[in-house]
Amino acid sequence: MPRFLADLTPLRVSPAYRRLWIGNALSAVGTQLTLVAVSLEVFHLTGSSLAVGMLGLFALVPLVVAGLYGGAVADHMDRRKLALGSSSVLWLTTALIAAQAWIGVENVWVLYVLVAVHSGASGVNQPTRGAIIPALVGTKLLPAANALNMMTFSVAMMVGPLFGGLLVAHVGYAWTYSVDVVTFLAALYAVWRLPSLPPGATSNTGGTESLDGRRAGWSSVVEGFRFLATRPNLRMTFLVDIVAMATAFPRALLPAVGSVVLGGGETAVGILLAAMALGAFFTGLFSGPLTRIVRHGAAVYWAIVAWGLVVAGFGVVVFLAARAGAEGADPLVFLWPAAACLALAGCADSVSGVFRNTILQSAAPDHLRGRLQGVFVVVVAGGPRVGEMLTGGAAELLTEPVTLMVGGLLCVLGVSALMRWQPGFLKYDSRHPVP
């Protein structure tokens, strides 16, 4: 049985990684509470899935700009200082989101602006943290560390949405946001305790100058893209995720599915969101076998195929629930089949994420790792935002069930087409990483 459980070696051998992992685990729950509460508040104010999907637009643009530039800066200065500064902005923005709820602003545009600022800070913070991990645990332990990180994120995705729905329903938005304000302090402490982490070598640089005296700028971003253009396997880790998220990411539809189609209110929405995270959690908990897989490219492909098929299956369940409601039956009986589909989707997405991130971190040189992590964050966080916009808009025309079914099938077709275009990705072997 221990062979199937998560490998805890990174936590044992690296105190700095252990503190960061614990801090992220505590703060991630609060962050998910806020994300769920914001989507519910926007839906409450507007009654529109399109308006919820618009959160994706206001988060995407600053995420792309800050993620790309922030990754370049992470290759040119002390990564601890950059992570600490961006984490402080994230905490302040969360406090402002809580403040608007306590004051009772009830303005969707205020929420859009605050989400945009939060997303921009996250675009700097996430690639910086991603570039830090190899320095803390080493290349050999990257799959285990990424599986542990995925487990942490999945726990947050499971607990956060579940309690987010319950807290919004019982104590309101202000208290829900305030939990995030408190728990994020754990992440700030963990970053503050990190040692100095200049990219690739010891440095006393305090600004945005690199070890060779150059300053971070958009030319550094272009340099990263030029490297990526010549590395097909690294490039594919981004493309396959864009296809999966843009075509079949269901989050923007869940407020309408849980509250209206299933008739379960905010609690049902929380259960659906938590179900996806539950699948990811169990993948991380029993991730031992994943660390022994060497065909990482093939693992990514089949995980995304599974994701698309399960999302399409979720659409079928929602269709049946809608028909049952139209015929006078109780649609809420379909809540648990719907949750089971999303749990399987979370499992597939987790497997894909572990291997895509491992390919990127192990095949990229350290002096470019921040920039490529920036692109990774833009794709991982921006792809779902694009998916929210597309699915939210499509649902206005096609209804939620049809959007889910069509999107899932398009995901399978799209990722299979990419494999036909770049068949070498299926042969990627971690023992001989070829970027």
N, C-alpha and C positions, 0 to 999 in steps of 0.2 A: 504493500500500500504506500509506503513512503516514496517509492519511485514515481508515483503519480502526483504527489503533492508539490506545491511551489518550492523552488530552490531558494532557501533563505541565506545562502552564502554571502551575497552582497551586504546584507544587514549585519552579518557577523564580522566581516573583515574591514568594513569602512564605517567608522563612527560618524563621519561627516555625511555620508549617504544615508545612514540610519536616521540622523536628526532631520535631514531634508525630507525623507520618506514619511516620517511621523508627522512633521509639520504640514506637509502637503495633504496627508490623509485627513487631518482635522479641518484644515481650511477648505478643502475641496467639497466637503459636505455643505458648508455654509454657502459656497459659491453656487452649488446646484439649487439650494433653496431659493436664492435670488433669481437665478435664470428661470425657474419654474414660476415663481411668483410674478416676475415681470410679464411673462407670456400670459398668465392668467389675468393680470391686471389690465393688460392691453385688450384681451378678449372681453373682459368685463366692461371696459369703457366703450368699446366699439361693436362688439358682437360679430366680428368679422375675422375669418381665418386669413384673409388677405392682409389685414392689419397686423396680425401676429406674424405673418410671413415677412412683412416690411421691417420687422426687427432685424431680419437677416441683412437687408440692404444697408441699414444704418450701422451695423456691426462690420460688414464686409469691407467697405472702402477703407476705414482707418486700420483695419486688421491687415489688409494687403500692404498698405504703405508702411505702417510701423513694423510689420513682420519682416519685410524685406530689408528695410534700412536698419532695424534693430539687430537683425542677424549679422549685418556687416559691421555694426559697431561692436558686437560681441566678439568679432575676430580681431578687434583693434584695441581693446582696453580690458581692464580687470573685470572679469565676468561676475565676480561677487558684487562689486559696486553697482554694476548695471542691473543685476537682479534685485538688489536691495532698493535701488531708486524706483524701478518700475513696479515692484511690489508695493511700495509706499503709495504710488499713484492709484493702484488698484484698490487699496484699502480706503483711501480718501473718497474715491468715486462711489464705492459701496456705501460709505457713510452718507453721502449726498442722496443716494437712492432711498435710503432709510428715512432721511430727513424729509424728503418730499412726501413720503407716505404719512409721516407723523403730522406734518403741517396740513395735509389734505389737499394737495395741489390738484390731483385728478386731471392731469393734462398729458395726453399721449405723446405730445411733442417733447415734453421735458424728459420722459422716459426714453424716447428715441435718442436724444442728445447725450444723456448720461450713459446709455448703452454704447454709443459710439466712442465716447472717451474711454470707457472701461475696455472696450475691444482694442483700442489703440495701445493702451498700456499693456494689455495681454499680448499683443503682437510683438512687443519688445521682450517681455518677461519669459514667454514660453521658449523661443529659440535659445535664449541665454541659458535657461535651465537645461534644455536638451543638450547643449554643447558642454555643460558642466559634467554630466553623468559619466562619460568615458574617463574623465580625469579622476573621478572618485572611485570607480570600480574596476577599470581596465577593460580591454576589448573582450577578453574571454568570458567575463561575467555579464556582458551586455544583454544577451537573451533573458537571463534570469532577472536582471534588474528591470528590464522593460516589462517582463511579465508581472513583477511586483508592482511597478508603476501602474500597469493596466488594472491590476486587482484593486489598487487604491482608488483609481478613478471610477471603476465600476461600483465599488461600495458607495462612493459619493453619489453616483448616478442612481443607485438603488435607494439609498436612505434619503437623499436629498429630495427627489421628486415625491416619494411617498409621504414624507413628513411635510414637504412643501405644500402639497394639496391639503393635508390635514390641518396644518397651521393656518393657511389662508382661510380655510372654512371655519375655523374655531376661534382664532385670535386676530386675524386680519393681516394685511400686508405689512404694516409697520413693524410689528414684532417679528415677523418672518425675516424681513430684511435685516433686522438688528442682530439676529443670530449670526449672520454672515460677518457683520462688523466685528463681532467678538472672536469668532473662530479663526478669522484670517490673521489675527495676531500671532497664531502659532506658526504660520508660514513666514511671517516677518522675522520672528525669532530664529527660525532654522536657517534662513539666509544670512542673517547677521552673524551667526556662529561659524559660517563657512570660512575656510582660510582664503587668503588672497589667491585668485585664480586667473592670472594673465594667460592669454591664449598661447600655448606651446612652450612658454618659458617663464621664468621668474622676472617680474617687472614691477617697477614702482610708478608706472604711468598712471595718472589719475584722470586723464581726459580721454579723448577719442583718438589719440595717436597710436599707431601700431608699433610693434617692436622694431620695425625698420624705419620709423620716423614718419611714415605716411599717415594721413588722416583718413578716417572712415568717410566715405561719400558714395554717391551713386555709381561712381566708377568701380567701387568695390563690389557693389551689387551686380553690375554688369559682368565683372570678372567671375562671380559665382555662377551666373547663367551661362557664360561661355564654357566653363568647366562642365556644367550639367549637360550642355548640348552635345558634348563628345562622350557622354557616359550613358548609354542606352538603358542599362539596368536600373541605375539611380533614377533616371527620368521616368521609367515605367512605374516606380513606386508612387509617383505623384499622379500620373495619368489614370491608373486603375482606380485610385481613390476618388478622383474627380468624377469619374463615370458613376461609381457606386453612390456617391452622395448626391450628385446633381439629379440623378434619375429616381432614386428610391429612398430618400431620407424622409421619414414620416412625421417628424416631431411637430411641425407646424399644424398638422391635421389632428393631433391628439386632443387638444381642447375641444374641438367640435365633435370628434368621435366619442370621447368619454362623456362629455356633458350633454350633447344633443342626440347623437345616434344611439348610444347605449343608455342614456338617461341617468347616469350615475353621478353627475356633478363633478366638483373639483376632486373628490376622493377617487373617483374612477380614473380621472386624468392622472393623478399621482400614481395609481396602481399600474397603469399602462407604461408610464415612464420608468417606474421602478422595475418593471418586468424586464425591460431591455437591459438594464444594468445588472439584474440578477443573473442573466445568462453570461454577461461579461465577467461577473464575479466568480462564478463557478469555473469559467475557463481559466482565470488566473489562479484560483485555488488548486486546481488539478492541472497545472501547467508543466509539471515535471516532464511528461513526454514531449512537449514542445521544444524543450531545450536539447533534445536528442535528434530533432529533425534537421537535416542539412539541405534539403531541396526547398529553400525558402521561397523562391519564385513560384513554384507549383503550389505551395501551401497558400500563398496570397491569392492566386487565381481561384482555387477551389473554394476558399473562404468567401470570396466576393460573389461567386456563383450561388453559393448557399444563401448569402444575404439577399440577393435579388429574388430567389425563389420563395424564401420565407416572407418577405415583404409582400409579394404577390398573394401568398396564402393569407396573410393578414387582411388584405383587401377583400378576399372572398368572405372571410368571417364577418367583416364590417358590412358587406353587402347583404349577407344573410340576416344580420341584426337589423339593418334598416328595413328589410322586407318584413321581418317579424313585427317590428313596430308599426308599420303601415297596416298590417293585418290585425292589429289589436293585441298581439301577444307582448310579453315582457322582453324587450331586447337586452335587458341586463344579464340574462342567462348566457349571453355570448361574451361577457367580460373575461372570463377565465380562459376560454379558447383563444381570444384575442391576445391576452397576456402571455399565453404559452408561445404564440407565434413571435411576439416581440422578444421573449427570452431567448429563443433560438437565433433571432436576428442579432441580439447582443453578443451571443457566443461567436457567431461568424465574424462580426465586426472586430471583436477583440483579437481573434487569431490573426486576422489581416493586419491589424495595427501593430501587434508585437513583431511580426516578421518584416513589415515595411520599415519600421523604425530601426530594427537591428541591421537590415541591409544598408540603410543610410549611414548609421553611426559607424559601422565597421568598414565600409568601403570609401568613406570620405576622409581626406587628410585633415589634420587638426586645424591648420591655418584657414581652411574653408568650411569647417564644421558649423560655425555659427551661421554663416550665410545659407548653407543648405538646410540647416535646422529652421531658419527663417522661412524658406520656401515650404518646408514640411509643415510648419505651423499654419502658414497661409492656406495650404491645401486642406489640412486636417480640420482646421477651424473654419476656413472660408468655404470649403466644399459644402458642409451642412448648411451654411447660411444661404448659399446659392440654391441648394435643395429646398430650403424653407420658402424662398421666394417663388421657385418654380412650382412646387407642389401646392403652396397656398394659392397661387394664381390659377393653376389648373383646376383646383377643387371648385373654384367659383364657376367654372365652365362645365366640368365633367362629373362633379360630385366626389366626395372623399373616397368611396369604395373603388370607383373606376380609376381614379388617379393612382391609387396604391397598386392596383393590379397591372395597369399599363406601365407604371414606373418600374416595378419589379422585373417585368419581362424585358424592358429596355435595358436595364442594368445587366442582365445576363447576356443579351445580344451585344451590348457595347463592349464589355470586358473580353468577350470571346473574340470580337473583331480586333481588339488590341493585341491579343495573343497571336492571331494570324499575321498581324503586321510586324510583331517583334517576338518571334518564337524563341529566341535565345533566353528570354526572361524565365521561361519554364525550366530551363536547365541551370539556373543560378544555384551554385553550391557554396555553402558557407565555408567549407574547407579551402576553397580556392576562390575567394570573392573577386569578381570582376565587375567593376563599377559600370 
